[in-house]
């Protein structure tokens, strides 16, 4: 059994609520559930002593689109200047049905997986086009296989939204279509590796 005994931070939790509510994004608190594996797996590697306060935020199950989570990131962007580290925990390619369990963890990455990740990287670092990222289902190669469900993918768009230096646009029936990522934002690929041929660990900073 894993025990990651990090303390919480009521002050940061309140600040997150305030920022989201300022932009008409509803919030709620959960006082009983422990840390999800998407939280403690990462933090146990980064901070094994659990000596940092942790506030765990779920994705919005009612509005699961990448655009909505980008807007969430824009809403909480002030946290980047308040000594708060925000981690969008997930994986860019998560398709358990296509994993090669017999080949072990360390095996050659499947081409369709690599191509999908490379498209994401190109859009962020070279094309710098947020609109294309919003339309990844239509534009990215192998998107249906790479992202059969968005729960592991949408967390990427929260720190992306934080890094985008544009005015927050209220969620309406119109799509948010920023023309490009601001030149002041310098996304960087910090790590890129794969398990079981198709489980992607792509780490990007904003």
Steps between C-alpha positions, in 0.01 A plus 500: 500500500625848410494775762572852376429718801519849357300765679239711327478878472160656579638838397595385150172310466307816586707703254426251221129518579508879490677512164264249340189665639616838372465351153167327563653154522315304772703330771450250778711348777555133584620435854516121519664360189874440516759585238440346158775295335530783248618715790710284727686310226648824369554670834664193650769531233537878521461542876553159665504654848147636446621827649285729286132593541278343235164608363354240266258623233296268283421556136152633430292194427204711391697690236780276385611692191856617453373856441327507838812382682706756311264765640544355848874547455451860394283562806761370746796656317580739791614196701813490284610822671398390850758226561258223399613214276217374278537153348258377234530129573413252228646337190473618142446148365297262717349200326512189716353282226799561275767445763735207442501347846711201397784715375573653839525865591811598304430427134507699179230763479234435238518745209143626530568596862819686414329682211216624721739635764718659235197681358424642846858613542506662157178693570634627832863573418502575126153580367400651836136453407244455777208471258655192340546347844133561576418316176741213566228239440479611137859607436733280704612166352353196676305718743222246551747230602718734706212654695212251518371702797611847604538452875877441476549764229314815610729572802765613248282798410484648851870600525484582130221747573701643789793562269293667232529874560160609370195652660257250646199456276175398666372159399218551249353307212785634288830314496805667642733534202825676588704532181821372648699452817645827619866554424553559872416135567790258452375141532777246555506122475664387824460124457369254244488124544262208454395180676346186346541642150217750521471656845640849457674708764546841342595775745460861384558819696327831429 
